[in-house]
Amino acid sequence: MEYLKAIFTLNVAANDEQAAKDLLADLAAAAGFEAFEESKEGLTGYVQPHLLDKETLDEAIADFPIASARIEYEMEEAENRNWNEEWEANGFEPICIENKCVIYDARHYSPEDLPANMSLQVAIEPRQAFGTGTHETTRMVVQQLLSLQLAGKQLLDCGCGTGILGIVAAKLGAESVLGYDIDEWSVDNSLHNATLNGVKNMVVVKGDATALNAEKKCFDVVVANINRNILLADLPLWVEKTTPKGTIVLSGFYQTDTPILVEAAKTLGLALTSQKELDGWACLTFGKQ
């Protein structure tokens, strides 16, 4: 798989250095970056070319919250390898959500290692951290799914990543799940994780939102955990593919982007029904009128 490497040079006061690196990684992740390595000069990030949202990255750097920080970066081709390999090898700790759902790394843990009071166990063998529940946006969408009545519903997972959201929905009783992702690794990983969890009613296809043009049915629930620009671009098609009185859950963006997305949704006939925020990230739920 081809990757680009961004070498970020970070000039900032010493007492703000680690906070600035952490924040830069979060901002770059929202622009499509998957993995990072800290360096003496700052940070090195890795991104697949088709996932890079350079406009989002440049805007985030221009509006960087730490006023003393000065950030520059250079892009170059990276060695062709899986840059999440070390992270995958180390895995992640089980994540408990709402005292109902536990998401765990199936390569490092077994059901016997998990809290006994969790009614929903989800095993994941991830290829990137955004699809595990460790990221704020994934956790918030899972929280929202836990609050919805999904039994018998048709669910669409846009940009499905590791398939975690569709798998949670299926285990909560969704009748069928369709996921799509432009990354072939994500498609394969989603299908693998579905099998790992005994989920048999989940279909995953490779492509972007235009893959929905061939889909005749509409969906009761649409979830999309993607960056702001893709959300804004694809929202009209998702609304078209949502049933009357259906639900659309959006995340993958910062709290500061909430007004833009709420206004875009309003123009498409959606009403805001729920709003969550966690560490500067946001999750919005809309009802179709």
Residue, then its C-alpha position, 0 to 999 in steps of 0.5 A: m500500500e502506498y503512503l506519503k510521509a509528512i515531516f512536521t517541524l514544530n517550534v514551540a515553548a518547551n513546556d508546551e511541546q508534548a501537548a502540541k505534538d499530541l494536538l498536532a497528531d489529532l488534527a492530522a488524523a482528522a485530515g486522513f493520517e493513520a500513524f505517527e512517530e515522534s521526532k526531535e524536531g516534531l512529528t512524522g505522519y503517514v497517510q495514504p494519498h487518497l485519504l489525505d485532506k490537505e485543505t483540512l490539514d493546512e487549515a488546522i495548522a493555520d488555526f493551531p490552538i497553541a499560539s506560540a507554536r510554529i508548524e511547517y511540514e514537507m511531504e514525500e513518498a514513504e516506504n511501502r509498508n504498514w505504518n501501523e505495524e508496531w501499534e497493531a503488535n502492541g494492541f489496545e486495552p479493552i474499552c468500556i462504553e456506557n457500562k454496556c459495551v466492551i471493545y477489545d483487541a482479540r489478539h491480546y485478550s479473550p472474553e474471560d479477560l473482560p468485565a463480566n457486567m458488559s452485555l455487549q462484547v465486540a472483538i476487533e483485530p484492528r489495522q488502525a486506531f481510529g477503528t477501535g473505540t480508542h478515538e473519541t469520535t468512535r466512542m461517541v458514535v458507539q454511545q449513540l448507537l447504544s441509545l437507539q432502537l436498532a432492532g429490525k433496522q437497516l443501517l449504513d456505515c459510511g467509511c466503515g474502517t475496521g467495521i466496528l460501528g456496523i458490528v455494534a449495530a448488528k449485535l444490537g439487533a440491526e436487520s442488515v448492515l451495509g458498509y463502504d470504504i475507499d480503502e481495500w484494507s478497511v474492506d477486508n478488515s471489516l469483513h474479517n472482524a464481522t466474521l470474528n464476531g459472528v456477524k453474518n448480516m453485514v456487507v462491505v463494498k469498496g468505494d466512496a459514496t457514489a457506490l450508493n447510486a447502485e443501491k435501491k433500498c434506503f436505510d433507517v440509520v446512517v452513520a458516518n465517522i469521517n472528516r468534515n469536508i467529506l461529511l459536507a460533500d456526501l450528506p445530500l446523498w446520505v439524506e436521499k438514501t435515508t428513510p422518512k423519519g430516519t436517523i443520521v449520526l455524524s462524527g469525525f470533526y471538531q466541536t468548532d465545526t458543529p455550526i457548519l454541519v448543523e446548518a448544512a443538515k438544516t438546509l437538507g431538512l434534518a433536525l438536530t436531536s442529539q449532540k455529544e462532545l468529548d475532548g474537543w471532538a463532536c458527534l451530531t445526531f439528526g432526524k429526517q423530517 
